[in-house]
Amino acid sequence: MRVERRGRLVAATVGPAALFLLVFFLVPFAVVVVYALSPAAPGGGVGPGFTLEQLGRLWNVDYLRIVGRSARLAAVATLLTLAIAYPVAWAIARLERRRQLLPLLVIVVPSWINLLIKNYAWITILRREGLVNTALTGLGVTSEPLPLLFTEGAVVVGLVHSYLPFMLLPIYAALDRIEPALIEAARDLGATPGRVFRRIVWPQSLAGVAAGCTFVFVLAFGSFVTPDLLGGARGMMIGNLIQNQILQVRNWPLGAALSVALTVVVVAAIGGALLLANRAQRGRTA
C-alpha cells in the first residue's frame, strides 16, 4: 500500500514535468530529426523520402568553419564572463547578508532588458561615430575612428554583457554556502590567501563555476541575435546559419541537420558540466 502511494506521489509530481518535456521538447526534436533525414524539396521545404545527404553536408569546410567560430567565440565569452563574474560574486558573498540584495539587484535587473535593446545600445557605443570612437579621437589617442563594430570582438562583448548574470548567480550561490569558519581556521593555521583559495574556496565553488560556464557557453554557442547585429557577415555563428538556411534559402533539411548538430554539442556540454560537478561534490565529501 505504501509503495502504491509513493508511486502515485511520484506520478503526481514528476508526471506533469515529464509530459511537458515530451510535448514541448522530445516531440519537436523528433520532427527536426525527421526533417534532417529528408531530402530538400526543389521549391523549398521538405521532400518525401529518406536520405543522409544533409547530415553528410555538415562536414562541408565552410560549415565546419562557422561551427568552429561559434565554439571559439562562445568559449572566449565564457572565459571572460567567468573572469568578471567570479571576483564580483566573491565580493558580494563576503558582504553581510542584509547588504547583498542591492548589488544582486544591480546585476540582475538590467538583464531583464530586451536583448535587442542591449545590442542596439552596443551599436551606438561601438559604431564609427559612437561613444568609444568619439572619446578616442577627441583625446587624440587615434587619428580616425577604429573599426569596432561588425567584428568578432564586438560579438564577444555583446555575449559577455548579455549572459553575465547566468555566470554570476550560480557562482554566488556556491560561494555563499562556504562556511566562513573554514576560511578563518585556515588563516589561523597559517595558510596564505592563495592557498586558502586553492584548497577551500575554489573546490567548493567548482559546482557553481561548472553550472555558470554551461549556461553561458550553451547560450552563446546558439546565439544568433547578437552575432547578427554586432558581427554582421564576419561574426556569423551557427545560429545565424540555421536561420539563414530555414528562412532565406528554405533548405529545411539542412537547417534541421545543423539544429541536430547544435543540440548534440549542447548535450555534450551539459554532460561535461554534470561530470565536473559530480567530481567536485565527491571531492568535498571525501
DRENDO-1510 file (C-alpha; in Angstrom, 1 decimal, always signed):
<recs>
REC; n; res; u; v; w
REC; 1; MET; +0.0; +0.0; +0.0 .
REC; 2; ARG; +2.8; +2.3; +0.9 .
REC; 3; VAL; +4.6; +1.6; -2.4 .
REC; 4; GLU; +1.4; +2.3; -4.3 .
REC; 5; ARG; +1.1; +5.7; -2.5 .
REC; 6; ARG; +4.7; +6.5; -3.3 .
REC; 7; GLY; +4.1; +5.7; -7.0 .
REC; 8; ARG; +1.1; +8.0; -7.1 .
REC; 9; LEU; +3.1; +10.8; -5.4 .
REC; 10; VAL; +5.9; +10.4; -8.0 .
REC; 11; ALA; +3.4; +10.4; -10.8 .
REC; 12; ALA; +1.7; +13.5; -9.5 .
REC; 13; THR; +4.9; +15.4; -9.0 .
REC; 14; VAL; +7.1; +14.2; -11.9 .
REC; 15; GLY; +4.4; +13.4; -14.3 .
REC; 16; PRO; +3.5; +17.0; -15.4 .
REC; 17; ALA; +7.1; +17.9; -15.9 .
REC; 18; ALA; +7.7; +14.7; -17.9 .
REC; 19; LEU; +4.6; +15.4; -20.0 .
REC; 20; PHE; +5.8; +18.9; -20.6 .
REC; 21; LEU; +9.2; +17.7; -21.8 .
REC; 22; LEU; +7.6; +15.1; -24.0 .
REC; 23; VAL; +5.2; +17.5; -25.7 .
REC; 24; PHE; +7.4; +20.6; -26.0 .
REC; 25; PHE; +10.9; +19.1; -26.4 .
REC; 26; LEU; +11.0; +15.5; -27.4 .
REC; 27; VAL; +8.2; +15.6; -30.0 .
REC; 28; PRO; +9.5; +18.8; -31.7 .
REC; 29; PHE; +13.1; +17.4; -31.6 .
REC; 30; ALA; +11.8; +14.2; -33.2 .
REC; 31; VAL; +10.2; +16.3; -36.0 .
REC; 32; VAL; +13.6; +18.1; -36.5 .
REC; 33; VAL; +15.4; +14.8; -36.8 .
REC; 34; VAL; +12.9; +13.6; -39.4 .
REC; 35; TYR; +13.4; +16.8; -41.4 .
REC; 36; ALA; +17.2; +16.3; -41.1 .
REC; 37; LEU; +16.8; +12.8; -42.7 .
REC; 38; SER; +14.6; +14.0; -45.5 .
REC; 39; PRO; +15.6; +15.4; -48.9 .
REC; 40; ALA; +15.2; +19.1; -49.7 .
REC; 41; ALA; +12.2; +19.9; -51.9 .
REC; 42; PRO; +13.1; +21.9; -55.1 .
REC; 43; GLY; +10.9; +24.8; -54.2 .
REC; 44; GLY; +11.9; +24.8; -50.6 .
REC; 45; GLY; +10.8; +22.9; -47.6 .
REC; 46; VAL; +10.9; +19.1; -47.1 .
REC; 47; GLY; +10.5; +16.5; -49.8 .
REC; 48; PRO; +9.4; +12.9; -49.4 .
REC; 49; GLY; +11.8; +10.1; -48.8 .
REC; 50; PHE; +14.9; +9.3; -46.7 .
REC; 51; THR; +18.5; +10.5; -47.2 .
REC; 52; LEU; +21.7; +11.1; -45.2 .
REC; 53; GLU; +22.7; +13.8; -47.6 .
REC; 54; GLN; +22.1; +16.7; -45.3 .
REC; 55; LEU; +24.0; +15.1; -42.4 .
REC; 56; GLY; +26.9; +14.5; -44.8 .
REC; 57; ARG; +26.9; +18.2; -45.8 .
REC; 58; LEU; +27.7; +19.1; -42.2 .
REC; 59; TRP; +31.3; +18.2; -43.0 .
REC; 60; ASN; +31.5; +21.0; -45.5 .
REC; 61; VAL; +34.5; +23.1; -44.8 .
REC; 62; ASP; +32.5; +26.3; -44.8 .
REC; 63; TYR; +30.0; +25.0; -42.2 .
REC; 64; LEU; +32.8; +23.5; -40.1 .
REC; 65; ARG; +34.5; +26.9; -40.1 .
REC; 66; ILE; +31.3; +28.5; -38.8 .
REC; 67; VAL; +30.8; +25.9; -36.2 .
REC; 68; GLY; +34.5; +26.3; -35.1 .
REC; 69; ARG; +34.0; +30.1; -34.9 .
REC; 70; SER; +30.8; +29.6; -32.9 .
REC; 71; ALA; +32.7; +27.4; -30.4 .
REC; 72; ARG; +35.6; +29.7; -30.2 .
REC; 73; LEU; +33.6; +32.9; -29.6 .
REC; 74; ALA; +31.4; +31.0; -27.1 .
REC; 75; ALA; +34.5; +29.7; -25.3 .
REC; 76; VAL; +36.1; +33.2; -25.2 .
REC; 77; ALA; +32.9; +34.8; -24.0 .
REC; 78; THR; +32.6; +32.1; -21.3 .
REC; 79; LEU; +36.1; +32.6; -20.0 .
REC; 80; LEU; +35.8; +36.4; -20.0 .
REC; 81; THR; +32.4; +36.1; -18.2 .
REC; 82; LEU; +34.0; +33.8; -15.6 .
REC; 83; ALA; +36.9; +36.2; -15.1 .
REC; 84; ILE; +34.5; +39.1; -14.5 .
REC; 85; ALA; +31.8; +37.2; -12.5 .
REC; 86; TYR; +34.0; +35.3; -10.1 .
REC; 87; PRO; +35.5; +38.2; -8.2 .
REC; 88; VAL; +32.2; +40.1; -8.2 .
REC; 89; ALA; +30.4; +37.1; -6.9 .
REC; 90; TRP; +33.1; +36.6; -4.2 .
REC; 91; ALA; +32.8; +40.2; -3.2 .
REC; 92; ILE; +29.1; +40.0; -2.9 .
REC; 93; ALA; +29.2; +36.7; -0.9 .
REC; 94; ARG; +31.6; +38.3; +1.6 .
REC; 95; LEU; +29.2; +41.1; +2.4 .
REC; 96; GLU; +26.8; +40.9; +5.3 .
REC; 97; ARG; +23.5; +39.2; +4.4 .
REC; 98; ARG; +21.4; +42.4; +4.5 .
REC; 99; ARG; +23.8; +44.2; +2.2 .
REC; 100; GLN; +23.9; +41.6; -0.6 .
REC; 101; LEU; +20.5; +42.3; -2.0 .
REC; 102; LEU; +21.3; +45.7; -3.6 .
REC; 103; PRO; +24.4; +44.6; -5.7 .
REC; 104; LEU; +22.5; +41.5; -6.8 .
REC; 105; LEU; +19.6; +43.7; -8.0 .
REC; 106; VAL; +22.0; +46.0; -9.8 .
REC; 107; ILE; +23.3; +43.0; -11.7 .
REC; 108; VAL; +20.1; +41.1; -12.3 .
REC; 109; VAL; +17.6; +43.8; -13.1 .
REC; 110; PRO; +19.4; +45.1; -16.2 .
REC; 111; SER; +19.4; +41.5; -17.6 .
REC; 112; TRP; +15.6; +41.9; -17.9 .
REC; 113; ILE; +16.0; +44.4; -20.6 .
REC; 114; ASN; +15.2; +43.1; -24.1 .
REC; 115; LEU; +18.2; +41.6; -25.9 .
REC; 116; LEU; +17.6; +43.7; -29.0 .
REC; 117; ILE; +17.7; +46.9; -26.9 .
REC; 118; LYS; +21.0; +45.9; -25.3 .
REC; 119; ASN; +22.5; +45.0; -28.7 .
REC; 120; TYR; +21.4; +48.3; -30.3 .
REC; 121; ALA; +22.9; +50.1; -27.3 .
REC; 122; TRP; +26.3; +48.5; -28.1 .
REC; 123; ILE; +25.8; +49.5; -31.8 .
REC; 124; THR; +25.5; +53.1; -30.6 .
REC; 125; ILE; +28.7; +52.7; -28.5 .
REC; 126; LEU; +30.9; +50.9; -31.0 .
REC; 127; ARG; +29.9; +52.4; -34.3 .
REC; 128; ARG; +32.3; +54.8; -36.1 .
REC; 129; GLU; +30.6; +57.8; -34.7 .
REC; 130; GLY; +29.8; +56.1; -31.4 .
REC; 131; LEU; +30.9; +56.9; -27.8 .
REC; 132; VAL; +34.2; +54.9; -27.9 .
REC; 133; ASN; +35.5; +56.3; -31.2 .
REC; 134; THR; +34.4; +59.9; -30.3 .
REC; 135; ALA; +36.2; +59.6; -27.0 .
REC; 136; LEU; +39.4; +58.2; -28.6 .
REC; 137; THR; +39.6; +60.7; -31.4 .
REC; 138; GLY; +38.7; +63.6; -29.0 .
REC; 139; LEU; +41.5; +62.6; -26.7 .
REC; 140; GLY; +43.9; +62.3; -29.6 .
REC; 141; VAL; +44.5; +58.6; -29.0 .
REC; 142; THR; +43.6; +57.8; -32.6 .
REC; 143; SER; +43.5; +60.0; -35.7 .
REC; 144; GLU; +40.5; +58.2; -37.2 .
REC; 145; PRO; +37.6; +56.0; -35.9 .
REC; 146; LEU; +38.5; +52.4; -35.3 .
REC; 147; PRO; +36.5; +49.6; -36.9 .
REC; 148; LEU; +35.0; +48.3; -33.7 .
REC; 149; LEU; +31.6; +47.3; -34.9 .
REC; 150; PHE; +30.9; +44.2; -37.1 .
REC; 151; THR; +33.9; +42.3; -35.7 .
REC; 152; GLU; +34.3; +39.2; -33.6 .
REC; 153; GLY; +35.3; +41.4; -30.7 .
REC; 154; ALA; +32.0; +43.2; -30.8 .
REC; 155; VAL; +30.2; +39.9; -30.8 .
REC; 156; VAL; +32.2; +38.7; -27.7 .
REC; 157; VAL; +31.4; +42.0; -25.9 .
REC; 158; GLY; +27.7; +41.6; -26.6 .
REC; 159; LEU; +27.7; +38.0; -25.5 .
REC; 160; VAL; +29.5; +38.8; -22.2 .
REC; 161; HIS; +27.1; +41.6; -21.4 .
REC; 162; SER; +24.0; +39.6; -22.2 .
REC; 163; TYR; +24.9; +36.4; -20.3 .
REC; 164; LEU; +27.0; +37.7; -17.3 .
REC; 165; PRO; +24.2; +37.1; -14.8 .
REC; 166; PHE; +23.9; +33.5; -15.9 .
REC; 167; MET; +27.5; +33.1; -14.7 .
REC; 168; LEU; +27.4; +35.2; -11.7 .
REC; 169; LEU; +24.4; +33.9; -9.9 .
REC; 170; PRO; +25.4; +30.2; -9.8 .
REC; 171; ILE; +28.9; +31.1; -8.6 .
REC; 172; TYR; +27.5; +33.5; -6.0 .
REC; 173; ALA; +25.2; +30.7; -4.7 .
REC; 174; ALA; +28.1; +28.3; -4.4 .
REC; 175; LEU; +30.4; +30.8; -2.7 .
REC; 176; ASP; +27.6; +31.9; -0.3 .
REC; 177; ARG; +27.4; +28.4; +1.0 .
REC; 178; ILE; +31.0; +28.3; +2.1 .
REC; 179; GLU; +31.4; +28.4; +5.9 .
REC; 180; PRO; +33.4; +31.5; +6.9 .
REC; 181; ALA; +34.7; +29.4; +9.8 .
REC; 182; LEU; +36.7; +27.2; +7.3 .
REC; 183; ILE; +38.5; +30.2; +5.9 .
REC; 184; GLU; +39.2; +31.7; +9.3 .
REC; 185; ALA; +40.5; +28.4; +10.6 .
REC; 186; ALA; +42.8; +28.1; +7.5 .
REC; 187; ARG; +44.1; +31.6; +8.1 .
REC; 188; ASP; +44.7; +30.9; +11.8 .
REC; 189; LEU; +46.7; +27.9; +10.8 .
REC; 190; GLY; +49.0; +30.0; +8.6 .
REC; 191; ALA; +47.6; +29.4; +5.2 .
REC; 192; THR; +48.3; +32.2; +2.7 .
REC; 193; PRO; +45.4; +33.8; +0.8 .
REC; 194; GLY; +46.4; +31.9; -2.4 .
REC; 195; ARG; +46.4; +28.6; -0.6 .
REC; 196; VAL; +43.0; +29.3; +1.0 .
REC; 197; PHE; +41.6; +30.0; -2.4 .
REC; 198; ARG; +43.2; +26.9; -4.0 .
REC; 199; ARG; +42.3; +24.4; -1.2 .
REC; 200; ILE; +39.0; +25.8; +0.1 .
REC; 201; VAL; +37.3; +28.4; -2.0 .
REC; 202; TRP; +37.9; +27.1; -5.5 .
REC; 203; PRO; +37.0; +23.4; -4.8 .
REC; 204; GLN; +33.7; +24.4; -3.1 .
REC; 205; SER; +32.7; +26.8; -5.8 .
REC; 206; LEU; +33.5; +24.4; -8.6 .
REC; 207; ALA; +29.9; +23.2; -9.0 .
REC; 208; GLY; +28.7; +26.8; -9.4 .
REC; 209; VAL; +31.5; +27.5; -11.9 .
REC; 210; ALA; +30.5; +24.4; -13.9 .
REC; 211; ALA; +26.9; +25.5; -13.9 .
REC; 212; GLY; +27.7; +29.1; -14.9 .
REC; 213; CYS; +30.1; +28.0; -17.7 .
REC; 214; THR; +27.5; +25.6; -19.1 .
REC; 215; PHE; +24.8; +28.3; -19.1 .
REC; 216; VAL; +26.9; +30.9; -20.8 .
REC; 217; PHE; +28.6; +28.5; -23.3 .
REC; 218; VAL; +25.3; +26.9; -24.4 .
REC; 219; LEU; +23.5; +30.3; -24.7 .
REC; 220; ALA; +26.4; +31.9; -26.5 .
REC; 221; PHE; +27.0; +29.0; -28.9 .
REC; 222; GLY; +23.4; +29.0; -30.1 .
REC; 223; SER; +23.1; +32.8; -30.2 .
REC; 224; PHE; +22.0; +34.5; -33.4 .
REC; 225; VAL; +20.7; +37.9; -32.5 .
REC; 226; THR; +24.0; +39.3; -31.1 .
REC; 227; PRO; +26.2; +37.9; -33.9 .
REC; 228; ASP; +23.7; +39.2; -36.5 .
REC; 229; LEU; +23.6; +42.8; -35.1 .
REC; 230; LEU; +27.1; +43.2; -33.8 .
REC; 231; GLY; +29.1; +40.9; -36.0 .
REC; 232; GLY; +27.5; +41.0; -39.4 .
REC; 233; ALA; +28.9; +38.6; -42.0 .
REC; 234; ARG; +32.2; +38.4; -40.1 .
REC; 235; GLY; +30.6; +37.3; -36.9 .
REC; 236; MET; +28.2; +34.6; -38.4 .
REC; 237; MET; +27.6; +31.8; -35.9 .
REC; 238; ILE; +25.8; +28.5; -36.2 .
REC; 239; GLY; +22.5; +30.1; -35.0 .
REC; 240; ASN; +22.7; +32.6; -37.9 .
REC; 241; LEU; +23.5; +29.8; -40.3 .
REC; 242; ILE; +20.4; +27.8; -39.2 .
REC; 243; GLN; +18.2; +30.9; -39.5 .
REC; 244; ASN; +19.6; +31.6; -43.0 .
REC; 245; GLN; +19.0; +28.0; -44.2 .
REC; 246; ILE; +15.4; +27.9; -42.9 .
REC; 247; LEU; +14.1; +31.4; -43.6 .
REC; 248; GLN; +16.1; +32.6; -46.6 .
REC; 249; VAL; +17.5; +29.6; -48.5 .
REC; 250; ARG; +14.4; +27.5; -47.4 .
REC; 251; ASN; +16.6; +24.4; -47.1 .
REC; 252; TRP; +14.7; +23.0; -44.1 .
REC; 253; PRO; +16.5; +19.6; -44.0 .
REC; 254; LEU; +20.0; +21.3; -43.9 .
REC; 255; GLY; +18.7; +23.7; -41.2 .
REC; 256; ALA; +17.3; +20.8; -39.3 .
REC; 257; ALA; +20.6; +18.8; -39.6 .
REC; 258; LEU; +22.5; +21.9; -38.3 .
REC; 259; SER; +20.0; +22.1; -35.4 .
REC; 260; VAL; +20.6; +18.4; -34.5 .
REC; 261; ALA; +24.4; +19.1; -34.5 .
REC; 262; LEU; +23.8; +22.1; -32.3 .
REC; 263; THR; +21.7; +20.0; -29.9 .
REC; 264; VAL; +24.5; +17.3; -29.7 .
REC; 265; VAL; +27.1; +19.9; -28.8 .
REC; 266; VAL; +24.8; +21.4; -26.1 .
REC; 267; VAL; +24.0; +18.0; -24.6 .
REC; 268; ALA; +27.8; +17.2; -24.6 .
REC; 269; ALA; +28.5; +20.5; -22.8 .
REC; 270; ILE; +25.8; +19.8; -20.2 .
REC; 271; GLY; +27.1; +16.3; -19.7 .
REC; 272; GLY; +30.6; +17.5; -19.2 .
REC; 273; ALA; +29.4; +20.1; -16.7 .
REC; 274; LEU; +27.4; +17.5; -14.7 .
REC; 275; LEU; +30.5; +15.2; -14.7 .
REC; 276; LEU; +32.6; +18.1; -13.4 .
REC; 277; ALA; +30.0; +19.0; -10.7 .
REC; 278; ASN; +29.8; +15.4; -9.6 .
REC; 279; ARG; +33.6; +15.2; -9.2 .
REC; 280; ALA; +33.5; +18.4; -7.2 .
REC; 281; GLN; +30.8; +17.0; -5.0 .
REC; 282; ARG; +32.8; +13.8; -4.4 .
REC; 283; GLY; +35.9; +15.9; -3.6 .
REC; 284; ARG; +34.0; +17.8; -0.9 .
REC; 285; THR; +32.6; +14.7; +0.7 .
REC; 286; ALA; +35.8; +12.7; +0.5 .
</recs>
